Amino acid sequence: MTDATVTTQTAQTAPPVAGTGVRFPWRTFLLVSLIVSMWIHASEHFRYMLFVRPMLMESLAMVPGVAPMNLPVFLSWGAWNTMLAAMTVLTYWFYAQVFGAGLRSAVIAGTLSWLSSFVFFWHAFVNLNLATLADLFVEPPMSWVELVVASLIARASFASPAVRRLAREPS
């Protein structure tokens, strides 16, 4: 076997080197995160006001001032929702880079975001005996739908030429 043969075989089977050709689209990422955050903010508020807050007030009635509605709480939730949107968009982008930008990738990326945020939270909540069985049948499935839809929105937004033009990213 000659040196040329070894080089050719290695080049064909070696994984791509990090940083070769894939540039992170910062401006598109920020714009897509803003778009997705609109969905996350709306969904979180809807779910919280109609389902989670009443459940928390019932299951944690012994805690004084549980689930307050004031500016610091809203600012905290705003920061949480924004981070959740950015994390979901980033997870989708990474997953799409490796496995393609298909529908399946969006569902899996949304599910991974859900597992790393909501399932982690609700597991801790149940472990502390702070959640009821009803909470577990309502909250986690609704949050899964929220993050899968967020990932689908990210998929559509990254694929949109209009979003790339608005972000002034090359196509």
Summary of the structure (lengths in Angstrom):
residues: 171
radius of gyration: 20.9
end to end distance: 43.2
largest distance: 78.0
contacts: 472
relative contact order: 0.15
helix: 78%
strand: 0%
